[in-house]
Amino acid sequence: MIRTSANVTIEKDGPGFTIKSIALTTEVEAGGIDAEKFRAVAQETKKQCPVSKALASVPSLTLEATLKS
């Protein structure tokens, strides 16, 4: 099971709006992996993710990943 949510901060910017931050929270249920390895894989996956790359102009894009066993 993988459950991900995103908290997005949008601020007024002139006549429009700008995304200032995106905070991703992911919970994963998986066996056969320890928490340290899981965090390393999650952070590397974030770097390679096409959606993360598309959102590269957002000033703050964070990921909090939690492994539930």
Helices and strands as residue ranges (DSSP letters): E 2-13, E 16-29, H 35-48, H 50-54, E 60-68
